[in-house]
Amino acid sequence: MSASGLNEINLSTGVDHAEWVPVASVINAAKAVAENGIFCVITIEQDSDKSEVVSQVKADEGLKPFIEAGLVKLQVNSWMPFHADSAMRKTFSNREDMLLQGCDQVLENCVITPNKEISGCCGLTFEHIPEMKLGRFSKHALEVGYFSQVQDFLKIWIKVDGPYRILKTLSASVGISSLEHIVHPCQACALLHQDERLREAIKSEYGNHMGRVLRAFYSQSLIQCDSHREVTANAS
Ligand code: SF4
């Protein structure tokens, strides 16, 4: 795998994932990846009060040498409740700081699902946000779908300000009084896309944010182009 240029594999686990794939299998997979000299990130869902997957993975003696060697990295992420009866997870003390970030997925990553559909971002909310469905995969469709997104100002706004900041800006005007239940940026994003009141508020308000957001977006893009040029120049 590494001879083909693969240099990183990301695995996910946690309470919900473990219903389908045992935590021990994920740990074994991470060890196998690291043994082959490939960097591996294990993303673990934040635990509920009753689960202990984070400490189980951290305590695994077989993983420790790979973590110390920098070949395996563990990260704990907030977990979006997909259903009304989902178990509540512990809250991060820096919840609002985490939520107020711009989205670094949209307009950067496209995901091809196992059904060969193209998602406009990480794929987490693929079934919840129709605007993230970019069509059936083909090389041409990928190119067309990706570039069509720059016509969608909301995606640019989400990239720059993040969905939670937009939600904060608009929620009071549409009668949403509390955002305490939001724990994940993609949860805020799904709400922005699904709630008719918010969709209407976006349509009437976006013009007031367009100048600032587009200036920030083009500045970010220029900085990115410059750093790509530097990387390419150093590589040649
Ligand atoms: S915040 Fe929105 S655009 Fe960004 S990854 Fe989540 S669902 Fe996709």
Residues whose N, C-alpha, C, O or C-beta is under 5 A from the ligand:
A	BS01	SF4	C103 Q105 V106 C121 C122 T125 P163 P185 C186 C189
